[in-house]
Amino acid sequence: MTINKNDANTAAVRDALSAVRNALEKEPASATVASALEQCERLELALTQFHTEGLRFASFTLLRTVNRAGPALGEAVHSATLQLKTALDSAGYPH
């Protein structure tokens, strides 16, 4: 019996996404934070719908938004985002 790697690791991706969302919610309100939170919602929806292209687009945009913000976002956001990237890689999801 072969286990789908994506299915086996989806919980880890959801947990990592939740950590990113929680870290973002602790940041001061800004356009960057609002944009990143919107991408978190899109990524959650893509995971729920098993929509690979939506997942790729939302994860790419979220990662790019956080990276471009640099020090404007706290270390907790950057750390959580790195963990999300690792979880996406482990699950075989494109980003």
Secondary structure by P-SEA (a helix, b strand, c coil): cccccccccaaaaaaaaaaaaaaaaaccccaaaaaaaaaaaaaaaaaaaccaaaaaaaaaaaaaaaaaacccccaaaaaaaaaaaaaaaaacccc
